[in-house]
Amino acid sequence: MNRRRFLLATTAVALTGAAPGRAAMPRFLSSEPFGPDTVRDLAAMSAARPFQDRPTVPQAWRDLTYDQYRKIWFNTNKAVWQGTDLPFRMDLFHPGLYFPRAVEVDVVRDGTAHRLAFDYDLFDKTDRAPDLPIDETMGYSGLRLRTEMGEAGIFREFAVFQGASYFRAIGRGLTYGLSARGLALRTGDPEGEEFPDFVRFWVEEPRPGDATVTMHALLDGPSVAGAFRFVIGSGDACVMDVDATLFPRVDLDHVGIAPLTSMFLYDQTNRWRFRDFRPAIHDSDGLAIWNGAGEALWRPLANPVTLQVSSFVDRDPRGFGLMQRADRLSDFADLEALYHERPSLWIEPRGDWGDGVVRLVEIPSDQEIYDNVVAYWRPRDPLAAGTEHRFSYRMTWFDGGRAAMPRPSAVSAVLDTHIGDNFARDALVAAVDFAAHPDLSGDLEDVTIFVAGNRGVPTSGGILQPNPETGGARLTFTFDPEDRDGVELRAQLLRNGRTLTEVWLYRWTRT
C-alpha cells in the first residue's frame, strides 16, 4: 500500500504545550453501559450475522485530494483530556481521501461509554480548505495518543490507530516506521488478501498518575469479527499488552496473528540494483525469531524480483519481530527520512500458541513508499467458523540498534550482512558481522564455524576475524549457486558445542 507520504503528513504534529484552560470535550452522541465483556459480546453478535460494510462518508469528503486533506488538521489544544491533570491526551483524525469509511470513537468513564460526535470545530484549516458537508454522526478516521516523556507540559505522540486495522507506535526519540495490524488474512495468496477493519474504538479515561492507557477495538470483516484490548505504556519503548478474541464467520485456513508490515528496498546485499545516492533504504532490516526450542534466528530481509514466502516451523514460539538494527545516520545518509531512527517491533506470545509457522512475505518493490514486507504467526490448524479463539501477546516498539532485544539471550546478534562477487568472479562472498560479545573477544581459534547451504550448494569453510569497528567478529565464506535460481544458507558460531551467536539464515535468489 502507498501510505508512507500520507502517514508522514498526518503525524506532523508531534508535540504541543498544555492549553491554559480545559478544552471542552467533543459532544456526546450517545451513552451506554460498558463492561469487561462489552466488546467481546459485540464481536460474537456481529460474527453471528452476515457481514455488512458500514456506510461511506459524504462524497465531498471522499473526493478530497491529498493536498486538500492536508489543509485540515486536528487542533491539539482541543484534544480529549486537554487542560486536565490526566497523563494522556487523545487527538482525532478526520475521514476522507484514503479513509472513505469512518470509525466510531467512544470515551469510557465510570463504566459508561460516551460516543463522540464528529466536531469540525476541533480542526484547524487553511483559507484554501474546501467547504464540506458536516454530519456529526459520521465519525473519525482514527486517533492519536500523546503523553509527557520527560518534559513537563510537553505531550509527545507515541501511538496512532488509523486505516483498516493498522496501527503504529514509537519509543522516545524514534520516528514512525513499520506498522502493525490487528489481523492478516490470506497475505500473499493468489486470490488476494482480505483487510478487516477496526470499526469502533473505546478509550478508557485514565486517572492521574496512570502509566498506561487502555483501549478496546471492534474488528469486523467479511470473514471474521474480533474484540481487541490494548494496554499501552510509553517511554524509551512503547509497550502494548494485547488480548485478541476472534470469531470466524468462515473457516480461516490462512490467518496471520500479530502481523507486522514494513518496507525494505535495499541495503549492501542488493545495492547494485538501485541508482540512489543513499547506501540503504529500509524501515526494517531483518526478521528475528526466538523459537520454541530456544534458538535465536536472524533472517536478513530482501527485496526479491518475484514474490517470496518463507515459513519457519515452530511450536509455542517465544518471540518474533521485524528489527531495524542499522542505527547510524551514515548507514542511510538520509537527512529527511531518518531511517536510522525507525523502531523495531518485538512480539512476545503469552500462553500456548501451539503448532504453526512464523511466516515472512517479501513483495518486489521499486520505491520506498510501498510497504512490501509482512511477518506474522500462522497457526497450523484452521480457525473453524462459529468458534472462538483467543491470542494474547506483548508488543514492544523499541530502538533495535541501541537497545537489547526484549528477550533473554546470551548470544551475539547479527549486525550486518554483505553479499558480493569474489575476486575471481566465479562465486559469491557472504560477510556476516556479529555484535561485540564476551565470547567473541580475544582468541577466536577455538570457535567452531558452521556454514551450510541447501540442495548441495558448494560453500567454503569460512574465515573468522575480529572486526575493530564493531568490537565483534566477522564471518566470511563463499558459496556458488551454479545454475540454481535460489539457495538457502545457514551459518552460526559455536564453542564446545555451545551456540555463541544467532543462527544466520539467508535466502539468495537470482536477480
C-alpha positions as CSV (number, residue, x, y, z in Angstrom):
1,M,0.0,0.0,0.0
2,N,1.2,3.5,-0.8
3,R,0.8,5.1,2.7
4,R,4.2,6.5,3.5
5,R,3.8,10.0,2.3
6,F,0.4,10.2,3.8
7,L,1.4,8.9,7.2
8,L,4.2,11.5,7.4
9,A,1.6,14.2,6.8
10,T,-1.0,13.0,9.3
11,T,1.5,12.7,12.1
12,A,3.3,16.1,11.5
13,V,2.1,17.4,14.9
14,A,4.4,15.6,17.3
15,L,4.1,17.7,20.4
16,T,2.3,20.6,22.0
17,G,2.2,22.5,25.2
18,A,-0.7,22.4,27.6
19,A,-3.6,24.9,27.0
20,P,-4.2,27.4,29.7
21,G,-7.8,26.1,30.4
22,R,-9.5,22.8,30.0
23,A,-10.8,22.3,26.5
24,A,-14.4,21.3,26.0
25,M,-14.9,17.5,25.5
26,P,-16.3,16.8,22.0
27,R,-20.0,16.4,22.1
28,F,-21.5,13.0,23.0
29,L,-23.9,11.4,20.6
30,S,-25.0,8.7,23.0
31,S,-24.0,7.0,26.2
32,E,-24.4,3.3,27.2
33,P,-23.0,0.9,29.8
34,F,-19.6,-0.5,29.2
35,G,-18.0,-3.5,30.9
36,P,-15.2,-6.1,30.5
37,D,-17.2,-8.2,28.1
38,T,-18.9,-5.5,26.1
39,V,-16.6,-5.6,23.0
40,R,-16.4,-9.4,23.1
41,D,-20.2,-9.7,23.1
42,L,-20.5,-7.2,20.2
43,A,-17.9,-9.2,18.2
44,A,-19.7,-12.5,18.9
45,M,-23.1,-11.0,17.8
46,S,-21.5,-9.5,14.7
47,A,-20.0,-12.8,13.7
48,A,-23.4,-14.5,14.0
49,R,-24.8,-12.2,11.3
50,P,-23.8,-11.8,7.6
51,F,-21.2,-9.1,7.2
52,Q,-22.4,-5.7,6.3
53,D,-20.0,-3.0,5.5
54,R,-20.5,0.4,7.2
55,P,-21.6,3.4,5.1
56,T,-19.1,5.8,3.5
57,V,-18.7,9.4,4.5
58,P,-20.3,12.0,2.2
59,Q,-18.9,12.2,-1.4
60,A,-17.2,15.6,-0.9
61,W,-15.0,14.1,1.8
62,R,-14.1,11.0,-0.3
63,D,-13.2,13.3,-3.2
64,L,-10.6,15.3,-1.2
65,T,-7.2,15.4,-2.9
66,Y,-4.0,14.7,-1.0
67,D,-3.3,18.4,-0.8
68,Q,-6.8,19.3,0.3
69,Y,-6.7,16.7,3.0
70,R,-3.5,18.2,4.4
71,K,-5.2,21.6,4.6
72,I,-7.3,20.3,7.6
73,W,-5.6,19.1,10.8
74,F,-6.6,18.5,14.4
75,N,-6.1,21.3,16.8
76,T,-4.2,19.7,19.7
77,N,-5.3,22.4,22.1
78,K,-8.8,20.8,21.8
79,A,-7.6,17.3,22.5
80,V,-9.6,14.9,24.7
81,W,-8.4,15.5,28.3
82,Q,-6.6,18.7,27.3
83,G,-6.1,21.1,30.2
84,T,-6.6,18.4,32.9
85,D,-4.1,16.7,35.2
86,L,-4.6,13.4,33.4
87,P,-1.4,11.8,32.0
88,F,-2.6,11.3,28.4
89,R,-4.1,13.3,25.5
90,M,-6.1,11.9,22.6
91,D,-6.3,13.6,19.2
92,L,-8.7,12.6,16.4
93,F,-8.3,12.3,12.6
94,H,-11.0,13.4,10.1
95,P,-12.1,11.0,7.4
96,G,-11.9,11.3,3.7
97,L,-9.4,10.6,0.9
98,Y,-7.8,7.2,1.8
99,F,-10.4,6.7,4.6
100,P,-13.8,6.6,3.0
101,R,-15.4,4.9,5.9
102,A,-15.2,6.4,9.4
103,V,-14.9,4.7,12.7
104,E,-16.8,5.4,15.9
105,V,-14.8,6.6,18.9
106,D,-16.0,6.3,22.5
107,V,-14.6,7.7,25.7
108,V,-15.2,5.3,28.7
109,R,-15.7,7.0,32.0
110,D,-17.0,5.3,35.2
111,G,-18.4,2.3,33.4
112,T,-20.2,4.3,30.7
113,A,-19.1,4.6,27.0
114,H,-19.8,8.0,25.5
115,R,-19.7,8.1,21.7
116,L,-18.0,11.2,20.3
117,A,-19.8,13.3,17.8
118,F,-17.9,14.5,14.7
119,D,-17.0,18.1,15.5
120,Y,-15.4,20.1,12.7
121,D,-14.6,22.8,15.2
122,L,-11.9,20.5,16.6
123,F,-9.8,21.1,13.4
124,D,-7.8,23.9,12.1
125,K,-7.8,24.7,8.4
126,T,-6.1,26.9,5.9
127,D,-8.1,29.5,4.0
128,R,-7.9,27.2,1.0
129,A,-9.6,24.3,2.7
130,P,-12.7,23.2,0.7
131,D,-16.2,23.6,2.0
132,L,-17.5,20.3,3.2
133,P,-20.9,18.9,4.4
134,I,-20.9,18.3,8.2
135,D,-22.6,15.3,9.7
136,E,-22.0,14.8,13.4
137,T,-22.8,11.1,13.2
138,M,-20.1,10.2,10.6
139,G,-17.3,9.5,13.0
140,Y,-13.5,9.9,12.6
141,S,-10.8,8.0,10.7
142,G,-8.7,7.2,13.7
143,L,-6.9,8.6,16.8
144,R,-3.5,9.5,18.2
145,L,-2.3,9.2,21.7
146,R,0.2,11.6,23.4
147,T,1.8,11.9,26.8
148,E,4.6,13.6,28.6
149,M,8.0,12.0,28.0
150,G,10.4,13.6,30.5
151,E,9.4,17.2,29.8
152,A,6.6,18.6,31.9
153,G,3.8,20.1,29.9
154,I,5.1,18.8,26.6
155,F,2.8,16.0,25.3
156,R,4.5,13.9,22.6
157,E,2.7,11.4,20.4
158,F,3.6,7.7,20.7
159,A,0.8,5.8,19.0
160,V,-1.6,6.1,16.1
161,F,-4.5,3.9,15.1
162,Q,-5.8,4.7,11.6
163,G,-6.8,2.8,8.5
164,A,-8.2,-0.8,8.3
165,S,-6.7,-2.5,11.4
166,Y,-3.3,-0.7,11.1
167,F,-1.6,1.0,14.0
168,R,2.0,2.2,14.7
169,A,3.9,3.4,17.7
170,I,7.3,4.7,18.7
171,G,9.5,4.9,21.8
172,R,11.2,8.1,23.0
173,G,13.4,9.7,20.3
174,L,12.2,7.5,17.4
175,T,10.5,8.2,14.2
176,Y,7.5,6.3,12.8
177,G,8.4,3.4,10.6
178,L,6.9,-0.1,10.4
179,S,3.2,-0.7,11.3
180,A,1.2,-3.5,12.9
181,R,-2.2,-4.8,12.2
182,G,-5.0,-6.4,14.2
183,L,-5.2,-9.4,11.9
184,A,-3.9,-10.5,8.5
185,L,-5.9,-12.8,6.2
186,R,-4.5,-14.6,3.1
187,T,-1.4,-12.5,2.8
188,G,0.4,-13.4,-0.4
189,D,-2.3,-15.8,-1.6
190,P,-3.1,-15.7,-5.3
191,E,-6.8,-14.9,-4.7
192,G,-5.8,-11.8,-2.9
193,E,-5.7,-10.5,0.7
194,E,-8.6,-9.5,2.9
195,F,-8.3,-6.4,5.1
196,P,-10.7,-6.4,8.1
197,D,-11.3,-3.1,9.8
198,F,-11.3,-1.7,13.3
199,V,-14.8,-0.2,13.1
200,R,-15.1,1.2,16.7
201,F,-12.7,2.2,19.4
202,W,-13.3,2.6,23.1
203,V,-10.6,4.5,25.1
204,E,-10.8,4.4,28.8
205,E,-10.3,7.7,30.6
206,P,-7.0,7.4,32.6
207,R,-6.6,8.5,36.2
208,P,-4.0,10.9,37.4
209,G,-0.7,9.1,37.7
210,D,-1.6,6.2,35.4
211,A,1.4,4.9,33.4
212,T,-0.8,3.2,30.8
213,V,-3.9,3.9,28.8
214,T,-6.4,1.1,27.9
215,M,-8.2,1.0,24.6
216,H,-10.6,-1.5,23.1
217,A,-11.3,-2.1,19.4
218,L,-14.0,-4.0,17.5
219,L,-12.7,-5.7,14.3
220,D,-15.1,-6.7,11.5
221,G,-14.7,-8.0,8.0
222,P,-16.3,-10.5,5.6
223,S,-14.6,-13.5,7.2
224,V,-14.2,-12.7,10.9
225,A,-15.2,-10.4,13.7
226,G,-13.0,-9.8,16.8
227,A,-12.5,-8.0,20.1
228,F,-9.2,-6.4,20.9
229,R,-7.9,-4.9,24.2
230,F,-4.7,-2.8,24.3
231,V,-3.0,-1.7,27.4
232,I,-0.4,0.8,26.2
233,G,2.5,2.4,28.0
234,S,5.1,4.8,26.7
235,G,8.7,5.7,27.4
236,D,12.0,4.6,25.9
237,A,9.9,1.8,24.4
238,C,6.2,1.7,23.7
239,V,4.8,-1.5,25.2
240,M,1.4,-2.8,24.3
241,D,-0.2,-5.8,26.0
242,V,-2.8,-7.2,23.6
243,D,-5.7,-9.6,24.1
244,A,-7.4,-10.6,20.8
245,T,-10.6,-12.7,20.7
246,L,-11.6,-13.9,17.2
247,F,-15.0,-15.2,15.9
248,P,-14.6,-16.5,12.4
249,R,-17.6,-16.4,10.0
250,V,-15.9,-18.9,7.7
251,D,-13.1,-21.4,8.2
252,L,-9.9,-19.4,8.3
253,D,-7.2,-21.6,6.8
254,H,-4.7,-18.8,6.4
255,V,-4.8,-16.3,9.2
256,G,-1.9,-14.1,10.5
257,I,-1.7,-13.4,14.2
258,A,0.2,-10.3,15.4
259,P,1.0,-9.2,11.8
260,L,3.8,-6.7,11.2
261,T,4.2,-4.6,8.0
262,S,7.3,-2.9,6.9
263,M,9.5,-1.6,4.0
264,F,12.8,-3.0,2.7
265,L,14.1,-1.5,-0.6
266,Y,17.8,-2.2,-0.5
267,D,21.0,-2.4,1.6
268,Q,24.5,-3.7,0.9
269,T,23.1,-7.1,-0.2
270,N,21.3,-5.7,-3.3
271,R,22.7,-2.2,-3.5
272,W,23.7,-2.6,-7.2
273,R,20.0,-2.7,-8.3
274,F,19.3,0.9,-7.3
275,R,20.8,4.1,-8.6
276,D,20.4,6.2,-5.4
277,F,23.0,8.2,-3.5
278,R,21.9,6.6,-0.2
279,P,23.7,3.4,0.9
280,A,20.5,1.8,2.2
281,I,16.7,2.4,2.3
282,H,14.6,0.4,4.7
283,D,12.3,0.6,7.8
284,S,13.4,-2.9,8.9
285,D,16.5,-5.0,8.0
286,G,15.8,-8.4,9.5
287,L,13.3,-10.9,11.0
288,A,14.3,-12.1,14.4
289,I,12.8,-15.3,15.9
290,W,13.3,-16.9,19.3
291,N,11.7,-20.2,18.6
292,G,10.1,-22.7,21.0
293,A,13.3,-24.8,21.0
294,G,15.2,-21.8,22.4
295,E,17.1,-21.0,19.2
296,A,17.7,-17.3,18.3
297,L,17.3,-16.9,14.5
298,W,18.1,-14.0,12.3
299,R,16.9,-13.7,8.7
300,P,18.1,-10.6,6.8
301,L,15.3,-9.1,4.7
302,A,15.4,-9.0,0.9
303,N,13.6,-7.2,-1.9
304,P,13.2,-10.1,-4.4
305,V,12.2,-9.8,-8.1
306,T,9.4,-12.3,-7.5
307,L,7.1,-12.8,-4.6
308,Q,8.9,-14.8,-1.9
309,V,7.3,-16.6,1.1
310,S,9.4,-18.1,3.9
311,S,8.0,-20.3,6.7
312,F,9.8,-21.1,10.0
313,V,8.1,-24.1,11.5
314,D,7.7,-23.8,15.3
315,R,5.7,-24.8,18.3
316,D,4.9,-22.2,21.0
317,P,7.2,-19.5,19.8
318,R,8.8,-17.4,22.4
319,G,9.0,-14.3,20.2
320,F,9.5,-12.8,16.8
321,G,9.7,-9.4,15.3
322,L,10.9,-7.1,12.5
323,M,14.1,-5.3,13.5
324,Q,15.9,-2.1,12.4
325,R,19.4,-2.8,13.7
326,A,21.1,-0.2,11.4
327,D,21.2,2.8,13.7
328,R,23.8,5.3,12.3
329,L,22.9,8.2,10.1
330,S,25.8,7.1,7.8
331,D,24.0,3.8,7.3
332,F,21.5,5.7,5.2
333,A,22.9,9.2,4.6
334,D,19.3,10.5,4.6
335,L,18.7,13.7,6.5
336,E,15.0,13.7,5.9
337,A,13.6,10.2,6.2
338,L,15.8,9.5,9.3
339,Y,15.7,5.7,8.7
340,H,18.2,5.2,11.4
341,E,15.6,6.3,13.9
342,R,12.9,3.8,12.9
343,P,11.7,1.4,15.6
344,S,12.0,-2.3,15.8
345,L,8.9,-4.3,16.9
346,W,9.1,-7.5,19.0
347,I,6.1,-9.8,19.6
348,E,6.1,-11.9,22.8
349,P,3.3,-14.5,22.8
350,R,1.5,-15.2,26.1
351,G,0.3,-18.7,26.8
352,D,0.5,-21.6,24.4
353,W,0.1,-20.8,20.7
354,G,0.6,-24.4,19.6
355,D,1.9,-25.5,16.2
356,G,2.4,-23.2,13.3
357,V,4.9,-21.1,11.4
358,V,6.4,-17.6,11.6
359,R,5.7,-16.6,8.1
360,L,7.6,-13.9,6.1
361,V,6.3,-12.5,2.9
362,E,8.6,-10.4,0.8
363,I,7.0,-8.5,-2.2
364,P,9.0,-7.0,-5.0
365,S,9.2,-3.2,-4.8
366,D,10.9,-0.4,-6.7
367,Q,10.0,2.5,-4.5
368,E,10.4,3.3,-0.8
369,I,6.8,4.5,-0.5
370,Y,5.5,0.9,-0.6
371,D,5.3,-1.5,2.4
372,N,6.5,-4.8,0.9
373,V,7.4,-6.9,3.9
374,V,4.9,-8.8,6.2
375,A,5.6,-11.1,9.1
376,Y,3.1,-12.9,11.3
377,W,2.3,-16.1,13.2
378,R,0.2,-18.6,11.1
379,P,-1.4,-21.4,13.2
380,R,-1.1,-24.8,11.7
381,D,-4.8,-25.7,12.1
382,P,-7.6,-23.6,10.6
383,L,-9.8,-21.5,12.8
384,A,-13.2,-23.0,12.3
385,A,-16.3,-20.9,11.6
386,G,-18.5,-20.5,14.6
387,T,-15.8,-21.0,17.2
388,E,-13.9,-18.6,19.5
389,H,-10.2,-18.2,19.6
390,R,-8.1,-16.1,21.9
391,F,-4.5,-14.9,21.4
392,S,-2.6,-12.8,23.9
393,Y,0.8,-11.2,23.3
394,R,3.1,-8.2,24.2
395,M,4.3,-5.8,21.6
396,T,7.5,-3.8,22.3
397,W,8.3,-0.9,19.9
398,F,12.0,0.0,20.7
399,D,15.3,1.1,19.3
400,G,16.6,-2.1,17.8
401,G,20.1,-0.7,17.1
402,R,20.9,0.6,20.6
403,A,18.7,-1.4,23.0
404,A,18.8,-5.1,23.7
405,M,16.0,-7.1,22.2
406,P,13.4,-7.8,25.0
407,R,14.2,-11.5,25.3
408,P,16.7,-13.3,27.5
409,S,19.6,-14.5,25.3
410,A,23.4,-14.8,25.8
411,V,24.2,-15.0,22.1
412,S,25.8,-12.4,19.9
413,A,23.4,-10.7,17.5
414,V,23.9,-10.3,13.7
415,L,24.6,-6.7,12.9
416,D,25.1,-6.7,9.1
417,T,25.1,-9.0,6.0
418,H,27.2,-8.2,2.9
419,I,26.9,-10.2,-0.3
420,G,29.0,-9.7,-3.5
421,D,31.3,-11.4,-6.0
422,N,34.5,-13.0,-5.0
423,F,37.8,-11.8,-6.5
424,A,37.7,-14.3,-9.3
425,R,34.1,-13.6,-10.1
426,D,33.3,-17.3,-10.1
427,A,31.4,-17.4,-6.8
428,L,29.7,-15.2,-4.2
429,V,31.1,-14.0,-0.9
430,A,28.9,-13.6,2.3
431,A,30.3,-11.5,5.1
432,V,28.3,-11.6,8.3
433,D,29.1,-9.2,11.2
434,F,28.3,-10.3,14.7
435,A,28.0,-7.8,17.6
436,A,30.5,-7.4,20.4
437,H,30.2,-10.2,22.9
438,P,32.4,-11.6,25.7
439,D,32.7,-15.0,23.8
440,L,33.9,-13.3,20.6
441,S,36.7,-11.2,22.2
442,G,40.3,-12.3,22.3
443,D,41.4,-15.5,20.7
444,L,38.9,-16.9,18.2
445,E,40.9,-20.1,17.4
446,D,38.7,-22.4,19.3
447,V,35.5,-21.1,17.8
448,T,33.7,-23.6,15.6
449,I,32.3,-22.2,12.3
450,F,29.2,-23.8,10.9
451,V,28.3,-22.9,7.3
452,A,25.9,-24.9,5.1
453,G,23.7,-24.5,2.1
454,N,20.7,-26.5,0.9
455,R,20.5,-28.6,-2.2
456,G,24.2,-29.4,-2.2
457,V,25.3,-25.8,-2.9
458,P,29.1,-25.6,-2.5
459,T,30.3,-23.4,0.4
460,S,33.7,-22.7,1.8
461,G,34.6,-23.4,5.4
462,G,34.6,-19.8,6.4
463,I,37.1,-17.3,8.0
464,L,36.5,-15.6,11.3
465,Q,38.2,-12.3,12.1
466,P,37.8,-9.6,14.8
467,N,36.0,-6.5,13.5
468,P,37.7,-3.4,15.1
469,E,34.8,-1.1,14.2
470,T,32.1,-3.1,15.8
471,G,34.1,-4.8,18.6
472,G,32.6,-8.1,17.4
473,A,33.6,-10.6,14.8
474,R,33.1,-11.1,11.0
475,L,32.5,-14.4,9.4
476,T,33.3,-14.6,5.7
477,F,32.7,-17.5,3.4
478,T,32.0,-18.2,-0.3
479,F,29.1,-20.1,-2.0
480,D,28.4,-21.0,-5.6
481,P,24.8,-21.1,-6.6
482,E,25.9,-22.6,-10.0
483,D,22.7,-22.8,-12.1
484,R,20.3,-22.6,-9.2
485,D,17.8,-19.8,-9.1
486,G,17.8,-19.8,-5.3
487,V,19.6,-21.3,-2.3
488,E,19.1,-21.3,1.4
489,L,22.2,-20.6,3.6
490,R,22.8,-21.1,7.3
491,A,25.7,-20.1,9.5
492,Q,26.5,-19.8,13.2
493,L,29.4,-19.8,15.6
494,L,29.9,-22.3,18.4
495,R,32.4,-23.2,21.1
496,N,32.5,-26.7,22.6
497,G,29.0,-27.3,21.2
498,R,27.6,-24.1,22.8
499,T,26.0,-21.6,20.5
500,L,27.7,-18.2,20.6
501,T,25.6,-16.3,18.0
502,E,22.2,-16.0,16.5
503,V,21.6,-18.5,13.7
504,W,22.1,-16.6,10.5
505,L,19.6,-17.7,7.7
506,Y,19.7,-16.2,4.2
507,R,17.8,-16.8,1.1
508,W,19.7,-15.9,-2.0
509,T,17.7,-15.6,-5.2
510,R,19.0,-14.9,-8.7
511,T,18.2,-11.4,-9.9
